[in-house]
Amino acid sequence: MYDLHAHSTASDGTLSPTELVRAATAGGIRTLALTDHDSVAGLKEAGAAAAEAGLCLIPGVELSVTWESRTIHVVGLNIVPDHAGLNQGMRRLQAVRFERAQEMDRRLTKKGIPGTLEIAVGLAGAGMVTRTHFARALVQLGQAATVRDVFDKFLTQGKPGHVPTVWAEMTAAVGWIIEAGGVAVLAHPQRYKMTGSWIGRLAGDFKAAGGEAIEVVSGNATSSDIQANAAIARRHGLLASVGSDYHGPEQSWLKLGRIPPLPAGLTPVWSRWEDAR
């Protein structure tokens, strides 16, 4: 059982790396990738927990990319976490994240909601401050009932807390992953809400940049999403990955170990490193 996309408190997950590994093991997962946003800070702890639990941990990361003025996520799997080029790139993205957080706080303060950054920083702890931390902060402040409601009311395009952000270029981010010995995976394509022609352009540009795989099974993808993703993988000659994009038990609709298997006839991304052993 594979799950190659999950988050911990090193970014916007609610379980520590150790807790995540234990939850994955309890869910029947035997190979887990920790892929925190623009950070590898949780991998050392997760590795120690995985060794104790007898779970295979794949070191990973999820990088933020701007493509055609849209935010795209690229997962790096089986990376060398301490690679200098990758870490330099992540530091740039982390700086962008904090600048965005400061601007979000300014915009929300103008709308009569001060103090969100302070609460978000407290919620993030040693991890990076993300939009999810802002969402949780706004729930604490009574501005919405749920995190999902916060995104709808405050954090999406055109809302008071939305801040347009320019992330890494596709070629640069994929290059950092490759240089760190990893495989670049186009994350959760169904979430970008693109037409078929646009998703085809994205997949083509991603492969041209050196990307090798796509998440065919991801998070709350429907059966039709999975079939569409599988078709993209076949059309563009991409390997197939599976990942829950798990952020914590608060996602009541998503449990570790419950994601569907890959459709038949696809080459799984883990063949890239398992065949080399």
Steps between C-alpha positions, in 0.01 A plus 500: 500500500649831386418857597741742339354837602446595864562798729614553858535793739816597311255670261120503529425151634365456852696184590868506589724293271506224763122505539455493123723193463312320778164587345619381159622171648168451678323563169689218328739721304838341444667773291438864592638823355509807723457792260468820700456831321838648403665330799690186594516590869287204609691226318757421767235443767282306257795281401571403859132419560480300177805291593338419834166413338645294215355738240686606184524880497558671167651846557300759313387860467218693333622809317289801407515601133350780293400389149297721268409721800359198685633330814604141430650250743785266410591214731859380516542134599809310617703818530825560686365733771821689567581577136631857485315609185166367620540667839596831343186485288284413800641793697384732223152350511489519879585871482216550250266315735579728794469814289158373390403437863592855597297642212202278587513634854510860373200444272295326770585775749366760253176300495475522879654163587834569673736248657467212256873473428587469869249218545608330176866509608403343830307225324791433262749461785836404349338446159434753227200728508254400226155608390362204695642647821328829416178309441525331839576836659188653346292210629642567849403866463143400420510625141381167357384159619751287310832529319322436171261788574798729565648429158167573335445826694851641535783325317397428141542741209308822550459450876651726772790273598601384154853598399617426142833322530780425254672172581783312327505449124414146389841431346679622812294297748518180297873560459552524877328165544701331226828642629411360843468154345119496510206441271273799424128425522215727388275514807118462511420616143125489559522787748615759249153518342642519148345400170639195322707713264652699786586193705659355185715811464598478867598133471697573182691789657558297815653213302707741291642639826613151603192384691453123498176414679146612582275428796234281344339419836501798733305609805129524431526435125186339359504190284458721192790721619716190536416380150570848358834514682587152374428615144736796548771264627462275195482788252814671629699191598502584870543261791203469737502595867251462785469734797233597750623858553418426863516794740354348816201326659292818463454391137217269603433404136856376447669226702852367460511168319161545331600643160414288194767304310650610172307408185648209306753556225691788659865495607522599867744772600658280766643280224755781451671428831396142576644374170831666592534310827 
